[in-house]
Amino acid sequence: MKRIFDRLTGTLLGASAWMGSAAFSVAHAVKDLPGGPAVNQLNLQMPVTKIAEDQAWLHWLMLILCTVIFIAVFSVMFYSIWKHRKSVGHKAANFHESVTVEIIWTAVPFIIVILMALPATKVVIAMKDTTNADITIKVTGMQWKWGYDYLKGEGEGIGFLSALDVAQRQMSNNGGPKAGEMVDDYLLKVDHPLVVPVNRKIRIITTANDVIHAWFVPALGIQQAAIPGFVRDTWFLAEKIGDYHGQCAQLCGKEHAYMPIHVKVVSSADYALWVAGEKKRMAALADDPSKVWSADDMIKRGEKVYAANCVACHQVHGKGAGPIKPLDGSAVVLDADKGAQLAVLLEGRVKLGMPTWKQLSDTDIAAVVTYTKNNWSNKTGQLVQPADVAAARR
């Protein structure tokens, strides 16, 4: 029976892909995104994990069973209404309850529910079996980006933030892609994808810094809530090398649409090279917290931090956009008390759309504050050191 459903699913997936390509040939809008959404997609995304395959099979099993029951019940009902209608001489029967009928219409649905629950329970239990993982990664949801920390296995100690690609955010601020411009991964491209090896069990531990988020990658068969103050886990084992895309699946604030997920599945050899490269990068970025920086060096570093994390909202010219307050001429930035601006970065102003940036290093926060205090028309001459940020954290 499973083979029949597998073939049916494959046929429908193929039909969906054909319809998507046909729509593209007519509309000339975008193409299917491998590992992500397809044009005019009607079915689930192509699975690349055993769990995702089981979910797809279970989806079609339940849909077909429900359809068969629906057709059978309503066919009998409409046939009875039509065959025994008053206009052809039938009269309403007058009878009392039947124990036999009541047993039947109670037992049959009960048996159907049990038969549906058995395969569903098997899949749900498998989804929660996070034992014997090769690599454990903590995923932290933040307004509005993801933090990844490799806790166990090859790559242990690596950590980074993953946010929407700056160019795509600016494209969105300007009204989206221009006419005729091909951007198949629009609002799904990130600056730092999560990299994992193929055919290795990856345990994902989710939590959040502020509000509830949800880490959702359809092709991997994963959707796990990330809740502040709680730790939850799930897992996946990708069987195919490629790029797989998802998004935050929990309404988490005004930037909810700008929290894409990109999982890059690579070979074991390529993963080892990536791990080595990331560790070198982290070592190069490691700073002495007691180092005293010159103003020029701090401003140069702050410019890079601003371009990577702040420019999407506050703009290159520091004037902001829409509800985003400008930094150029801002009273908080110009305040002689550097602690006022440090408090905004460390604590955030969520109600005003400003997330916390406490996940950045002391040096990066000091650098970006120094940069904003000495750029555009802000010529305060103030210099913030990493030690100032460390003191503000306490």
C-alpha positions in Angstrom: 0.0 0.0 0.0 2.8 2.4 0.8 4.3 1.9 -2.7 0.9 2.9 -4.2 0.9 6.1 -2.1 4.6 6.8 -2.9 3.8 6.6 -6.6 0.8 8.8 -6.3 2.8 11.4 -4.3 5.5 11.3 -7.0 3.0 11.8 -9.7 1.4 14.7 -8.0 4.8 16.3 -7.2 5.7 16.0 -10.9 2.4 17.5 -11.9 3.0 20.4 -9.5 6.5 21.0 -10.9 5.1 20.9 -14.4 2.4 23.4 -13.6 5.0 25.7 -11.9 7.2 25.6 -15.0 4.2 26.2 -17.2 3.3 29.3 -15.2 6.8 30.6 -15.4 6.9 30.3 -19.1 3.8 32.4 -19.3 4.4 35.0 -16.6 8.3 35.2 -16.8 8.4 36.1 -13.1 10.6 33.7 -11.2 11.8 30.1 -11.4 11.5 27.4 -8.9 14.0 27.7 -6.0 15.8 24.4 -5.4 15.3 23.5 -1.8 12.7 26.1 -1.4 9.3 27.2 -2.8 8.3 26.4 -6.4 6.2 28.5 -8.8 2.5 27.8 -8.3 3.4 25.1 -5.8 0.4 22.9 -4.8 2.2 20.1 -3.0 4.7 19.8 -0.1 8.3 20.6 -1.0 10.5 17.7 -2.2 11.7 15.9 0.9 15.4 15.3 1.5 15.1 13.5 4.9 13.4 10.3 5.9 11.2 12.2 8.3 10.1 14.6 5.6 9.3 11.6 3.3 7.2 10.0 6.1 5.4 13.3 6.6 4.6 13.6 2.9 3.3 10.0 2.8 1.3 10.5 6.0 -0.2 13.7 4.5 -1.4 11.9 1.4 -2.6 8.9 3.4 -4.8 11.0 5.6 -6.0 13.2 2.7 -7.1 10.1 0.7 -8.8 8.4 3.7 -10.7 11.6 4.5 -11.7 12.0 0.9 -13.0 8.5 0.6 -14.9 8.8 3.9 -16.3 12.2 2.8 -17.5 10.8 -0.6 -18.9 7.6 1.0 -20.9 9.4 3.7 -22.3 12.2 1.5 -23.1 9.7 -1.3 -25.2 7.7 1.1 -26.8 10.8 2.5 -27.7 12.4 -0.8 -28.8 9.1 -2.2 -31.1 8.6 0.8 -32.5 12.1 0.5 -33.2 11.7 -3.3 -34.5 8.2 -3.2 -36.9 8.7 -0.3 -38.1 12.2 -1.0 -41.7 13.1 -0.3 -42.5 14.0 -3.9 -42.3 10.4 -5.0 -44.6 9.2 -2.2 -42.3 8.3 0.6 -43.4 9.0 4.1 -41.1 9.6 7.1 -40.6 6.5 9.2 -41.3 6.6 12.9 -38.8 4.4 14.8 -36.8 4.4 18.0 -33.1 3.9 18.6 -31.3 0.8 17.4 -28.5 -0.5 19.7 -27.0 -2.4 16.8 -26.8 0.8 14.6 -25.3 2.8 17.5 -22.7 0.2 18.1 -21.7 0.2 14.5 -21.5 4.0 14.0 -19.4 4.2 17.2 -17.1 1.3 16.5 -16.4 2.0 12.9 -15.1 5.6 13.4 -13.2 4.4 16.4 -11.4 1.8 14.3 -10.7 4.3 11.6 -9.2 6.8 14.0 -7.0 4.0 15.5 -5.8 3.0 12.1 -5.0 6.6 11.3 -3.3 7.2 14.6 -0.9 4.2 14.3 1.3 5.5 11.4 0.9 9.1 12.7 2.2 8.1 16.2 5.1 6.3 14.6 6.2 9.4 12.7 5.8 11.7 15.7 7.9 9.4 17.9 10.6 9.3 15.2 10.5 13.1 15.0 11.4 13.3 18.7 14.2 10.8 18.8 17.2 13.1 19.1 19.5 10.5 20.6 22.9 9.6 19.1 23.3 12.8 17.2 26.6 13.5 15.4 26.4 17.2 15.7 24.4 19.4 18.2 23.5 23.0 17.2 21.7 25.6 19.3 19.4 27.8 17.3 18.4 31.1 19.0 15.6 33.2 17.6 16.0 36.9 17.9 14.2 39.9 16.6 14.9 39.5 13.7 17.7 37.1 13.0 19.0 33.6 14.0 21.9 32.7 16.2 23.7 29.4 15.6 26.1 27.8 18.1 27.7 24.5 17.4 27.7 22.8 20.8 28.9 19.2 20.2 30.5 17.3 17.4 32.7 18.4 14.6 32.6 22.2 14.6 32.2 22.5 18.3 32.8 26.1 19.4 31.7 27.8 16.2 29.0 30.5 16.5 27.6 33.2 14.3 24.5 35.2 13.5 22.4 34.7 10.4 20.3 37.5 9.0 18.6 38.5 5.8 21.1 39.5 3.1 21.6 43.3 3.3 21.2 43.8 -0.5 17.8 42.0 -0.4 16.7 44.1 2.6 17.5 47.2 0.7 15.7 45.8 -2.3 12.6 45.3 -0.2 12.9 48.8 1.2 12.9 50.1 -2.4 9.7 48.3 -3.3 11.1 44.8 -4.2 12.7 43.5 -7.4 12.5 45.8 -10.5 10.4 44.7 -13.4 12.1 41.9 -15.3 14.7 41.4 -12.5 15.1 37.7 -11.6 15.5 37.1 -7.9 14.4 33.5 -7.2 15.5 33.6 -3.6 13.9 37.0 -2.8 13.8 37.5 1.0 15.3 34.0 1.5 18.9 34.8 1.1 21.0 35.1 4.2 24.5 36.5 5.0 25.6 33.3 6.9 23.9 30.0 6.2 23.9 27.1 8.6 26.3 24.5 7.2 26.0 20.8 8.0 27.4 17.6 6.5 25.3 15.2 4.5 24.2 11.9 6.0 24.9 13.0 9.6 22.3 13.3 12.3 22.0 16.9 13.4 20.3 17.7 16.7 18.7 21.2 16.8 18.1 22.8 20.2 15.9 25.9 19.9 15.3 28.8 22.3 14.8 32.5 21.9 16.0 35.8 23.4 12.8 37.9 23.2 9.5 36.5 21.8 8.4 33.2 20.3 9.9 32.2 17.0 9.8 29.0 15.0 12.6 27.3 13.0 10.9 25.9 9.9 12.6 24.2 7.0 10.0 22.2 4.9 12.4 20.1 2.9 14.0 18.8 6.1 10.7 18.1 7.8 11.4 20.4 10.7 9.2 23.0 12.4 10.2 23.7 16.0 9.1 26.6 18.2 11.8 28.7 19.8 10.5 30.0 23.1 12.2 32.4 25.6 13.2 30.6 28.8 12.6 27.1 27.3 14.8 24.7 25.5 13.3 22.4 22.9 14.9 20.0 20.4 14.4 18.2 17.1 16.7 16.7 14.5 17.3 16.0 10.8 19.5 13.9 8.7 19.8 15.3 5.2 20.4 12.6 2.5 21.2 15.0 -0.4 23.7 17.8 -0.8 22.1 21.1 -1.5 20.7 24.4 -0.2 17.4 24.2 1.7 15.4 27.3 2.6 12.8 28.1 5.3 11.5 31.0 7.4 10.4 31.8 10.9 6.9 30.3 11.2 5.8 32.2 14.2 4.5 35.8 14.1 7.3 37.6 16.0 6.9 41.3 15.3 7.1 43.7 12.4 10.2 42.2 10.9 8.8 38.6 10.9 9.0 38.5 7.1 12.8 39.1 7.3 13.9 36.0 9.2 14.8 33.5 6.5 16.6 30.2 7.2 19.2 28.8 4.8 20.6 25.3 5.6 23.6 24.4 3.4 24.2 20.6 3.2 27.7 19.7 2.0 29.9 16.7 1.8 32.0 15.6 4.8 35.2 16.8 3.2 33.7 20.2 2.4 32.3 20.4 5.9 35.7 19.8 7.4 37.1 22.6 5.3 34.3 24.9 6.3 34.9 24.1 10.0 38.7 24.9 9.6 37.9 28.1 7.9 35.3 29.2 10.4 37.7 28.6 13.3 40.4 30.6 11.6 37.9 33.4 11.1 36.8 33.4 14.7 40.4 33.4 15.9 41.1 36.4 13.7 38.1 38.2 15.1 38.9 37.4 18.8 39.8 40.5 20.6 41.6 41.3 23.9 38.8 42.8 26.0 41.3 45.0 27.8 42.7 46.5 24.6 42.5 50.3 24.3 41.6 51.2 20.7 42.5 54.4 18.8 39.6 56.4 17.5 40.5 55.8 13.8 40.7 52.0 14.2 37.5 51.9 16.2 35.6 54.0 13.6 36.9 51.8 10.7 35.7 48.7 12.5 32.4 50.3 13.4 31.8 51.1 9.8 32.0 47.4 9.0 29.8 46.4 11.9 27.2 49.0 10.9 27.2 47.8 7.2 26.7 44.2 8.4 24.0 44.8 11.0 22.5 48.2 11.0 22.4 49.6 7.5 19.3 47.6 6.4 17.1 49.7 8.8 18.9 52.9 9.5 20.3 53.3 5.9 23.8 54.2 4.7 23.1 57.9 5.4 21.8 57.3 8.9 18.4 58.9 8.2 16.3 55.8 8.9 13.2 54.9 6.9 9.5 55.0 7.8 9.1 54.3 11.5 12.9 53.7 11.9 14.3 56.6 13.8 17.4 58.4 12.3 20.8 58.1 13.8 22.1 61.3 12.2 21.3 64.0 14.6 19.7 61.6 17.2 19.6 62.9 20.7 20.6 59.5 22.1 23.6 59.3 19.8 24.7 62.9 20.5 24.2 62.5 24.3 27.5 63.0 26.2 26.5 60.0 28.3 27.6 57.1 26.2 25.6 54.8 28.5 22.4 56.0 27.0 23.2 54.6 23.5 24.8 51.5 25.0 21.6 50.7 26.8 19.6 50.9 23.6 21.9 48.4 21.9 22.1 46.0 24.8 18.5 46.1 25.9 16.7 47.0 22.7 13.6 49.0 22.2 11.3 46.3 20.9 8.1 48.4 20.9 9.9 50.9 18.7 11.2 48.2 16.4 14.8 48.2 17.8 16.0 44.7 18.7 18.7 44.0 21.2 22.2 43.5 19.9 23.8 42.1 23.1 24.9 39.1 21.1 27.6 41.2 19.4 31.0 41.3 21.1 32.0 44.1 23.4 34.4 45.4 20.7 31.8 45.4 17.9 29.3 47.3 20.0 31.9 49.8 21.1 33.0 50.2 17.5 29.5 50.8 16.0 28.6 53.3 18.8 31.9 55.2 18.2 31.2 55.1 14.4 27.6 56.5 14.8 28.8 59.2 17.2 31.4 60.4 14.7 29.8 60.0 11.3 27.4 62.0 9.2 26.7 65.3 11.0 27.4 63.6 14.4 30.9 65.0 15.2 31.0 64.4 18.9 34.6 63.2 19.1 33.5 60.6 21.7 35.3 57.3 21.8 33.8 54.1 23.3 36.1 51.3 24.4 35.2 47.6 24.9 35.7 48.0 28.6 32.8 50.6 28.6 30.5 48.0 27.0 31.6 45.3 29.5 30.8 47.6 32.4 27.3 48.4 30.8 26.5 44.7 30.6 26.8 44.3 34.4 
